[in-house]
Amino acid sequence: MSLSGCSNSSSSSSNEVEENEKKSAPPPPPPVFDPSLLSCQLTIPREFVWPDHERPAAAAAPPGRLSVPAVDLSGFLSGDPAAAAEAVELVARACRTHGFFVVANRGGGGVAVDAALVAEVHRCVDGFFRQPLSVKQRARRGVGEHCGYASSFAGRFSSKLPWKETLSFQYSSRPGSSRVVEEYFRNNLGEDFARMGKVCQEYCDSMSNLSSSIMELLGMSLGLNPSSHFKDFFEGNESIMRLNYYPPCQRPDQTLGTGPHCDPTSLTILHQDDTGGLEVFFDDQWRSIEPDPDAFVVNIGDTFMALSNGRYKSCLHRAVVNSKRPRKSVAFFLCPNKDRVVKPPRQLVDDDDRGGRVYPDFTWPELLDYTQRHYRADMNTLRSFSDWISKRNRPEKNGPGQ
């Protein structure tokens, strides 16, 4: 579910190594990730082969499942004290430990997302990624951009490439932006994709509404007064939606669909198909997440970890692939308005026994730019970014005699 679409090893120093390698020698032409060809190859290109210590476990020893009770938002929003208390406790416990929980897609109270809409989005994903590469590349993601079609990010990195294709596009809930997704599809892919744009626009609207309810629950679970603090903070959100397609791979033991990472965004709401492949790191081991068509996977990202002053954990996760069938997922990355300053509410600072602020002030565009231009997103992104922005904002000392 990474915004950058790829990740790194557990050591941030490999970012520096890759950067030095880029400077020392001209990179070879990037491989062309065409699933219609690569899915059948018994030997995969070396750029997709991951180091031994980062590869998924052998098929004979699959990871155990992470059992997470589904949060019933309809009960929470109905005003039922017992339901609210249960939801608050479930979310607080999950966000303090691994930053991951599940929201049931059922019930009233305006919570449920139309199952027919969810199914239609998945049909659109399947239809788009079955197109010839030349059609998908009409929306090719440019250098330094975070939206567009990317075939394994082969043009951006030269090693540990993820075994997947993505299509990312901007969404906005600000006034006057009610058709921004539809217009993206028309302008970049043509009139033939207008229907897909309309479906994705409607789905994004539903995800934005769902995220508003989740943010109110998160505020309550952190004991904020008013509990609507985060809900209000994300009014007019300028978010990102990503369609993911993981083709079959004949050597799934050598590669990853998405490497270990924490999303740099605030909140990720994911709906996955029934293939499986999502894994969360918990208790020093990878745990698989069983697909559930009637639920959304929700995980905390780096930006919200900063907003909570580090109380809630950004979720470390990855995706594995298989040799039999493709996997599809739809991810909505909640992001604040670009003008919002990311900083925790005073209450979470004053009541913190760790000595005040954990992360410096920043804006979401600053963190996004950092992950696109300076750092390959991994599990250390927020800490590295915090150090980088603190140094950038630190006044230069006067030299001798000044």
Secondary structure as GFF3:
##gff-version 3
##sequence-region A 1 402
A	DSSP	alpha_helix	13	24	.	.	.	ID=ss1
A	DSSP	alpha_helix	35	38	.	.	.	ID=ss2
A	DSSP	three_ten_helix	46	48	.	.	.	ID=ss3
A	DSSP	three_ten_helix	52	54	.	.	.	ID=ss4
A	DSSP	beta_strand	70	71	.	.	.	ID=ss5
A	DSSP	alpha_helix	73	77	.	.	.	ID=ss6
A	DSSP	alpha_helix	81	97	.	.	.	ID=ss7
A	DSSP	beta_strand	100	104	.	.	.	ID=ss8
A	DSSP	alpha_helix	115	129	.	.	.	ID=ss9
A	DSSP	alpha_helix	133	136	.	.	.	ID=ss10
A	DSSP	three_ten_helix	137	139	.	.	.	ID=ss11
A	DSSP	beta_strand	148	151	.	.	.	ID=ss12
A	DSSP	beta_strand	165	172	.	.	.	ID=ss13
A	DSSP	alpha_helix	180	189	.	.	.	ID=ss14
A	DSSP	three_ten_helix	191	193	.	.	.	ID=ss15
A	DSSP	alpha_helix	194	221	.	.	.	ID=ss16
A	DSSP	alpha_helix	229	233	.	.	.	ID=ss17
A	DSSP	beta_strand	238	246	.	.	.	ID=ss18
A	DSSP	beta_strand	258	261	.	.	.	ID=ss19
A	DSSP	beta_strand	267	272	.	.	.	ID=ss20
A	DSSP	beta_strand	278	282	.	.	.	ID=ss21
A	DSSP	beta_strand	285	288	.	.	.	ID=ss22
A	DSSP	beta_strand	295	300	.	.	.	ID=ss23
A	DSSP	alpha_helix	302	307	.	.	.	ID=ss24
A	DSSP	beta_strand	317	319	.	.	.	ID=ss25
A	DSSP	beta_strand	327	334	.	.	.	ID=ss26
A	DSSP	beta_strand	341	342	.	.	.	ID=ss27
A	DSSP	alpha_helix	346	350	.	.	.	ID=ss28
A	DSSP	beta_strand	362	363	.	.	.	ID=ss29
A	DSSP	alpha_helix	364	373	.	.	.	ID=ss30
A	DSSP	alpha_helix	381	393	.	.	.	ID=ss31
###
